Amino acid sequence: MITGISHIEMRSRFFDESREIYGTHLGLTEIQNTSSILNEKGEWETIVSETFGDREAIFQVGDSFLIIHEDLEAPTELSADGRPTRDPSGSVAHWSFFVEGNHHAYSHWKNFFDVYRFTATSDGPSVQPMNHQYLQRSLLEFYDPSGHPIQTSEIVDPRSEKQERRREKQVIASLANGTIIKGFDHIRMHCPDMKKGKEMYVDKLGLTIIEHRETEINDLYALSAGLCDIELNFKKDKSNRSQLGKGVVESFGFWSDDVDALAKQIQHHSHSTKRDLILGVPVKSITLDVGDGFPVEVLQRL
């Protein structure tokens, strides 16, 4: 019933800079700037403003959306001297865009990577070691102005047993014609309780297990959700448990082809609610707590 990622929502104190990075430099299409509602005349009108620090920008990412919500009290992942710390502010450790070719992407973004203060791969794509993760990737990486790590991923894994998932991702990505960024490639989650996490994502939501790895330090499940992979990571030393929940990444959502049937199947406590995810995209949805107060929404287009 889960067909992909609907959106990732980020809170930012640095709204204008974030909007410039994702729209101007990375070339994502901004399809809405600030939240709107229907007034009594049936017209859409803006309900937020720069004055109050609660603006919103929404970008198209394949069949998904990236929502940047301005919040002057939002957490950051920056040190006292303003540098990225790589210490997650919430349950999402990092996330990545999917691209078909990182060298092609880098050729378009080189000027941005040369001058941006938080670039991590300024010399171009970096190929991961073969067994670093379940799929070998070429990565470009930078940090959002809030200090949150953002990647672009190209799947380069040559192993025969990995080609089915690689082809599946490529087929979905090919539907986003004419853009460098095709969708979301993966979301890395810190999981406070792997037993409950697996129950939620696999048993209830029905995500397919791509791979399971367990070491003395970590327990990791890689799950497929359309184009995107959900990486559930449980740290056995219990580090970072106090930082889980909402952070710079406030929430994300899944697309479903039948949210009411899913809610009934998992015995969700409330009925789905209707709203516009963005202008022109009416949805009905339910919201689930996947651990330590982090909300994941399941949405169906109407």
N, C-alpha and C positions, 0 to 999 in steps of 0.2 A: 504493500500500500504506500510505502515511501518511494518517491520517484526522484528526489534530488534535494538540493539546498535552495530554499526560497530567498534567504537573506542573511547577512551578517550585520549587526548593529553595533556601532562603536560610539563611545562618548569621548568628546574632545574639548579641551580648553583652547585648542589651536584651530578653530574652525576654518578660518580663511586660508591658512597654510595647507591644511588637509585637503580642502576643496581644490586648491591649485595643484597639489601633487597628483591626486587621483584623476582629476579632469584634464588639466592643461598638460601635465608632463607624461602621465601614463596613457592618456587618451581615452579614458572611459567617458561614455556619453552621460551627461548629467540630465536626468529626466524630470527632476523636481528639486526646487530650492525653496525651503521652508515648508512647514506643514500648512495645510489648507482645510477648510470645512465648507459645506454648502450653507449659504445664508438663506434668509426667508424668501429671497427672490429666485432661489435655485442657482445662484452664481457661486463659483469657488472664490474664497477670499482667504488671504494669509492670516494666521492667528498668532504668529511669532514675529519677533523683530530683533535686530542687532542690539537695540537698546537693552533688552532684557536677557541677552545671552542665551537664547534657547532656539536658535535657528537649526534647520535641518537640510541636508543635501543628500539626494538619492541618485546613485549611479547604476547604470545597466551593466551587469556582469554575466554575459551569456543569457541563460534563462533565470538568472538570479539577480539580486540587488545588493548593493553596498550602501548602508545607511550611516551617515555621519551626523550625529546629534550633538549640537553645541551644548556643553555643560561646564560652566566656569568653576565648578567644584569637582569635576571628574578626576579620578585617580590618574597618575602617570606612572611610567616605569623608567623614571629618570633619577639620577643621583643628585646630590646637592649642587654639584657643579654643572648640571644640565646635560649629562651624558647618559645614554641608554645603559641600563643595568643588567638586562636579560633576566630579571626577577619578575615573574608574572604577577600582575595585580589581581588576577582572578583565575577562574577555572581554565580559560583558553590561554595556552602558552604561546601559540602563534598560529597563523593561517597562511595559506598560499593560493595565488592565482594559478590557473592552468594556461600554458602557452604551448604552441606546437613546436616552436624553435626559440631557444633562449638567445642564441647568437643573433638571430633576426631581431628579437625584441631589444637586445642590447644596442644594436646599431641605431635604433630609433630613440633610445633613452640615454645614450652615452653622455650627451651634454648635461642632462639632469644628474646622472651618477657622478660626473666629474665635479660638480659644484655643490651638491647637496651635502650638508654637514653630517648626516647619519647614514651614509652609504657604507655597506659592509663588503660588497663585491665590486669595487670600483674598477678593477681590471677585466671584468667580464665574467661569464658564467663559470661556476665551480662545480665539477662533477663529484658527487658523493662516492665514498668507497662502496664496493659492491654489497657488502652485508651491513651497511650502516642502518638501513631501514628495509622494509619488506619489498619496496620497489626502488631501484637505483634511479636517481634523478640528477639532472643538471639544474643548478639553482642560481638565481640572482636574488640578492637580499639587501634590504634597507630597513630602516626603522621609521615608523610613523612619527610625526612630531611629538606624540605622547610617549615615545620610547618603545612602542610595541613592535616586535619584529614582523615584517611582511616579506614574503618570498614570492617569486614566480618560478614555477616548476615545469620542466620538460622531462617526460619519462624517456629514459635511454636504456633501460634494463634489457640486456640481450638474452637472458635465460629463457629457455623454451617454456618452462612452467609459469612464467610471468606474462606470457603474450596474450592470454585470454583477457585478463584484466586490462592490459595495455591497449588492446584493440577496442575493448568496450568503452574505455575512456575516450579514445580517439574518435570513435563513431559519434558519441554524444557531442564532443567538442566541435566536430565538423559542421554541426548545425548552426553554429555562431559564425556566419560568414562575414568577411570584411573587417574583422577586428583582430588585434594582436592577442588580447586577453579573451579567452573562450569561456571562462567560468571559474569556479573555485576548485582547486585540486585537492587540498586536504585541510583539515582543522585538527590541531593537536590539543587534546583535552587532558588536564590533570583530573583523575578520577579519585574521589575520596574513599570509595568502597567498590572494588572491582566486582564483587558478587552482585551488588545492587545495580552497578553500571551495566553489566552484561544482561541482567534481567530486564532493564529498561530498554536498551538499544537493540538487543537481539531477540529476546523472548517476546517483548511487547510491541516494539516498533518493527521488528522483522528484518533488521539490517543483516546482510550476509557477512559472515566472518571471512576475511581474506587471509588473515594470518594471526597466529597467537604465539607470542614469545614470552617466556618467563625465565628470569635470571635471579640471582641472589639479591639484586637491587630493585628490579622493575618487573611488573607484569603488564604486558602490552597487547591490546587487541587492535587490529586494523579492520575496519568495517566499511562496506561500500554503501554509498547513498547516491545513486546516479553517477554523475561525473566525479563527485567529491568522495574522499575517504575520510572517515572519522577515526582518529588515532586516540584510543583511550589508554592513558598511561597511569599506572598505580605505582607510587613510590613506597617501597616497603619500610623505609626508615621514617616514614610519616613526615618528611620535610615538606614545607609549603602548605600544610593542611590549613593553617590559620588564614592563608591568603586566598582560599578558594571562594567561589561565588561570582558575583558580578565584579568586573574590573573595567579596563579600557574597553574590552569586548563585553558589552552588556547582555547580549543575547544572540541567538541565531535561530533559524527556522528551517523546517523540512517542508517540501511539497508533498502532498498526499492526493491520490485520486479519489478518496472517499473518507473524509475526516470523521463523519458521523459513525460510519461502520467501524473505523479504527477506535473511536472513543468507546463505543459499545463493547468491542472486543476486549479492550484493556480495562474495562469497568472504570472509566474516567468519571470523576465525581460531579462534573458539571457539563451542560450542553455547550455546543460550539456557539461562538459569537460572530456576528458579521461586522465588517468594517472595510475600508479601503486601505490596502497595504500602501499603495501610492495612488495618485490620481489615475483613474481608468483601470485599476486592478482591484476589483472587489473580491474579497475572500471571506471565508468563514474558517475559524480556527479554534484550537484548544491549546492551553499552555501547560507544560509539564515541568516539574522541578526534578532535574536530573542529578541533584546532589548539592548540598551546602548552599541552597538558595539560588542556583544558577538556572534561569528559565530557558527552556527550549520550546518553541512554538511549532505546531503542526498545522499547516494551512492548505486549503483547497481553493483553487480559483473558481469564481462564480461567473 
